[in-house]
Amino acid sequence: AKGDDDDDDDDDNKDKAHEEAFVPAPRETEADRTGDVRTIHRQLDQFLFLVVQLKDTGEWGFPRRVHSGGDETMRNVAKAAMEECIGNSLETFLVGNAPLGHFPVCNA
């Protein structure tokens, strides 16, 4: 019916007006301007990776945890390591279902 077409046109006009009025937020934040690297509110156009400093050695690296050797998956170990470091204070995600582990070997 003709009335339905008019409603569709009105919806299209409203959508177009919203699109034209939309102004995206800037990607540069106050943290970017001040050089604050201790916040996730920076480098919005980049992926950020969490690195932590170990209390016992002072070494920097990704959150870590020893695998128990049981049925626990590497993903679950990685997730638990992250939760031990930061709790639930940040929204995080693990990249992939098979995080990798490493074993440092000293040069002989």
Backbone as CSV, one residue per row, in Angstrom:
resi,resn,N_x,N_y,N_z,CA_x,CA_y,CA_z,C_x,C_y,C_z
1,ALA,0.840,-1.176,0.000,0.000,0.000,0.000,0.885,1.239,0.000
2,LYS,0.277,2.340,-0.438,1.046,3.571,-0.580,1.574,4.067,0.761
3,GLY,0.817,3.931,1.815,1.248,4.389,3.133,2.504,3.680,3.596
4,ASP,2.652,2.399,3.246,3.836,1.640,3.637,5.090,2.205,2.974
5,ASP,4.966,2.597,1.706,6.106,3.170,0.995,6.543,4.480,1.636
6,ASP,5.568,5.284,2.070,5.889,6.553,2.726,6.634,6.310,4.030
7,ASP,6.226,5.281,4.787,6.902,4.947,6.045,8.345,4.533,5.780
8,ASP,8.547,3.741,4.716,9.901,3.309,4.359,10.775,4.507,3.995
9,ASP,10.197,5.466,3.239,10.944,6.666,2.860,11.318,7.482,4.090
10,ASP,10.378,7.603,5.043,10.660,8.344,6.283,11.794,7.684,7.057
11,ASP,11.764,6.340,7.144,12.823,5.610,7.848,14.168,5.818,7.162
12,ASP,14.166,5.767,5.826,15.406,5.979,5.073,15.957,7.381,5.314
13,ASN,15.069,8.380,5.329,15.499,9.761,5.568,16.063,9.927,6.976
14,LYS,15.430,9.285,7.960,15.926,9.359,9.340,17.296,8.697,9.446
15,ASP,17.442,7.527,8.800,18.734,6.836,8.820,19.818,7.704,8.189
16,LYS,19.496,8.307,7.063,20.467,9.146,6.360,20.842,10.357,7.216
17,ALA,19.867,10.950,7.893,20.144,12.104,8.758,21.051,11.699,9.917
18,HIS,20.811,10.520,10.493,21.666,10.036,11.580,23.091,9.792,11.080
19,GLU,23.208,9.218,9.895,24.528,8.952,9.326,25.280,10.256,9.072
20,GLU,24.591,11.248,8.551,25.234,12.521,8.242,25.622,13.272,9.510
21,ALA,24.854,13.089,10.589,25.134,13.789,11.844,26.207,13.086,12.676
22,PHE,26.510,11.838,12.350,27.466,11.062,13.143,28.880,11.619,13.001
23,VAL,29.521,11.836,14.125,30.913,12.284,14.145,31.697,11.272,14.978
24,PRO,32.611,10.532,14.377,33.359,9.531,15.149,34.283,10.191,16.165
25,ALA,34.498,9.497,17.257,35.421,9.988,18.282,36.839,9.926,17.727
26,PRO,37.703,10.821,18.175,39.091,10.782,17.692,39.805,9.528,18.181
27,ARG,40.728,9.028,17.393,41.505,7.851,17.796,42.658,8.222,18.712
28,GLU,43.064,9.465,18.707,44.126,9.898,19.608,43.497,10.300,20.941
29,THR,44.021,9.757,22.028,43.484,10.028,23.355,44.445,10.903,24.154
30,GLU,44.002,11.311,25.323,44.857,12.083,26.226,46.104,11.277,26.571
31,ALA,45.950,9.968,26.766,47.103,9.111,27.075,48.119,9.133,25.937
32,ASP,47.656,9.160,24.696,48.573,9.258,23.554,49.332,10.585,23.593
33,ARG,48.626,11.653,23.884,49.253,12.983,23.896,50.264,13.133,25.030
34,THR,50.006,12.477,26.172,50.906,12.623,27.325,51.935,11.507,27.423
35,GLY,51.825,10.490,26.554,52.788,9.391,26.580,52.536,8.380,27.688
36,ASP,51.306,8.320,28.202,50.965,7.386,29.274,50.817,5.977,28.698
37,VAL,51.758,5.090,29.019,51.721,3.721,28.500,51.137,2.736,29.515
38,ARG,50.620,3.222,30.626,50.077,2.348,31.667,48.556,2.262,31.618
39,THR,47.977,2.564,30.490,46.531,2.531,30.351,46.152,1.828,29.054
40,ILE,44.948,1.254,29.051,44.452,0.662,27.803,43.760,1.709,26.939
41,HIS,43.599,2.914,27.455,42.922,3.979,26.722,43.928,4.748,25.875
42,ARG,44.596,4.024,24.984,45.620,4.613,24.119,45.773,3.739,22.882
43,GLN,46.421,4.289,21.881,46.719,3.532,20.658,45.485,2.762,20.172
44,LEU,44.365,3.465,20.052,43.096,2.806,19.748,43.074,2.131,18.383
45,ASP,43.986,2.494,17.513,44.033,1.871,16.191,45.011,0.699,16.144
46,GLN,45.544,0.293,17.290,46.528,-0.788,17.368,46.050,-1.875,18.334
47,PHE,46.603,-3.067,18.194,46.409,-4.109,19.195,47.417,-3.867,20.308
48,LEU,46.983,-3.985,21.544,47.887,-3.848,22.679,48.075,-5.212,23.320
49,PHE,49.278,-5.491,23.782,49.589,-6.754,24.440,49.992,-6.463,25.875
50,LEU,49.484,-7.258,26.796,49.790,-7.077,28.204,51.134,-7.702,28.535
51,VAL,52.041,-6.901,29.059,53.292,-7.423,29.609,53.334,-7.022,31.075
52,VAL,53.860,-7.911,31.885,53.920,-7.689,33.328,55.346,-7.897,33.804
53,GLN,55.657,-7.312,34.944,56.985,-7.471,35.523,56.893,-8.478,36.664
54,LEU,57.726,-9.523,36.593,57.732,-10.543,37.636,58.308,-9.971,38.923
55,LYS,57.667,-10.280,40.032,58.113,-9.746,41.321,59.476,-10.292,41.728
56,ASP,59.711,-11.581,41.481,60.948,-12.193,41.976,62.186,-11.838,41.159
57,THR,62.047,-11.697,39.843,63.222,-11.445,39.001,63.254,-10.044,38.398
58,GLY,62.106,-9.373,38.376,62.035,-8.068,37.721,61.955,-8.172,36.208
59,GLU,61.939,-9.387,35.689,61.877,-9.631,34.248,60.488,-9.265,33.715
60,TRP,60.456,-8.691,32.501,59.200,-8.346,31.851,58.806,-9.444,30.872
61,GLY,57.516,-9.715,30.773,57.028,-10.695,29.813,55.519,-10.823,29.889
62,PHE,55.011,-11.759,29.143,53.578,-12.026,29.174,53.224,-12.719,30.486
63,PRO,51.963,-12.589,30.930,51.561,-13.327,32.124,51.870,-14.808,31.929
64,ARG,52.309,-15.453,32.989,52.706,-16.857,32.844,52.234,-17.684,34.020
65,ARG,52.137,-18.952,33.730,51.690,-19.916,34.733,52.199,-21.283,34.310
66,VAL,52.552,-22.112,35.266,53.042,-23.455,34.972,51.852,-24.361,34.669
67,HIS,51.964,-25.121,33.577,50.932,-26.099,33.209,50.997,-27.261,34.184
68,SER,49.857,-27.667,34.682,49.801,-28.723,35.698,50.094,-30.109,35.137
69,GLY,50.061,-30.248,33.836,50.303,-31.542,33.217,49.056,-32.403,33.118
70,GLY,47.942,-31.938,33.642,46.690,-32.685,33.582,45.964,-32.441,32.276
71,ASP,44.650,-32.457,32.349,43.808,-32.270,31.168,43.596,-30.799,30.811
72,GLU,44.163,-29.889,31.570,43.976,-28.466,31.324,44.589,-28.084,29.972
73,THR,43.808,-27.359,29.161,44.310,-26.935,27.851,45.255,-25.749,28.007
74,MET,46.083,-25.530,27.001,46.982,-24.374,27.017,46.180,-23.075,27.081
75,ARG,45.042,-23.049,26.404,44.179,-21.860,26.449,43.724,-21.589,27.878
76,ASN,43.299,-22.630,28.594,42.850,-22.448,29.972,43.995,-22.011,30.881
77,VAL,45.190,-22.521,30.634,46.361,-22.102,31.410,46.627,-20.616,31.157
78,ALA,46.590,-20.206,29.893,46.831,-18.804,29.545,45.762,-17.896,30.153
79,LYS,44.513,-18.333,30.098,43.419,-17.541,30.671,43.589,-17.399,32.180
80,ALA,43.951,-18.488,32.857,44.166,-18.443,34.306,45.338,-17.526,34.659
81,ALA,46.392,-17.555,33.855,47.543,-16.679,34.099,47.129,-15.215,34.000
82,MET,46.318,-14.899,33.015,45.840,-13.527,32.845,44.977,-13.118,34.035
83,GLU,44.068,-13.995,34.449,43.182,-13.669,35.566,43.961,-13.490,36.865
84,GLU,45.032,-14.270,37.047,45.858,-14.115,38.243,46.549,-12.751,38.258
85,CYS,46.900,-12.253,37.084,47.598,-10.959,36.993,46.659,-9.770,37.163
86,ILE,45.520,-9.817,36.486,44.676,-8.618,36.443,43.268,-8.832,36.958
87,GLY,42.903,-10.051,37.321,41.537,-10.295,37.776,40.554,-10.057,36.647
88,ASN,39.433,-9.467,36.973,38.410,-9.160,35.965,38.328,-7.665,35.686
89,SER,39.424,-6.952,35.914,39.396,-5.497,35.801,39.438,-4.989,34.362
90,LEU,39.815,-5.834,33.416,39.890,-5.434,32.013,39.138,-6.422,31.149
91,GLU,38.609,-5.920,30.040,38.018,-6.811,29.049,39.157,-7.321,28.174
92,THR,39.373,-8.618,28.182,40.479,-9.200,27.425,39.968,-10.327,26.545
93,PHE,40.788,-10.727,25.602,40.494,-11.922,24.821,41.810,-12.573,24.442
94,LEU,41.759,-13.878,24.341,42.935,-14.635,23.926,42.888,-14.812,22.422
95,VAL,44.010,-14.637,21.794,44.084,-14.784,20.348,44.275,-16.258,20.029
96,GLY,43.257,-16.885,19.490,43.341,-18.284,19.090,43.030,-19.253,20.213
97,ASN,42.920,-20.511,19.837,42.631,-21.572,20.794,43.872,-22.336,21.195
98,ALA,45.008,-21.964,20.695,46.231,-22.699,21.008,47.366,-21.735,21.338
99,PRO,47.254,-21.039,22.489,48.389,-20.193,22.876,49.639,-21.052,22.973
100,LEU,50.781,-20.460,22.756,51.983,-21.273,22.777,52.733,-21.093,24.074
101,GLY,53.537,-22.053,24.358,54.411,-21.980,25.513,55.844,-21.973,25.029
102,HIS,56.752,-21.684,25.923,58.157,-21.741,25.547,58.955,-22.239,26.733
103,PHE,60.100,-22.762,26.426,60.993,-23.268,27.459,62.361,-22.672,27.199
104,PRO,62.816,-21.753,28.065,64.124,-21.141,27.823,65.250,-22.142,28.050
105,VAL,66.220,-22.146,27.168,67.376,-23.037,27.281,68.619,-22.164,27.366
106,CYS,69.416,-22.391,28.383,70.659,-21.634,28.531,71.686,-22.151,27.535
107,ASN,72.493,-21.254,26.994,73.564,-21.672,26.086,74.621,-22.428,26.878
108,ALA,75.046,-23.555,26.342,76.040,-24.379,27.048,77.434,-24.045,26.601
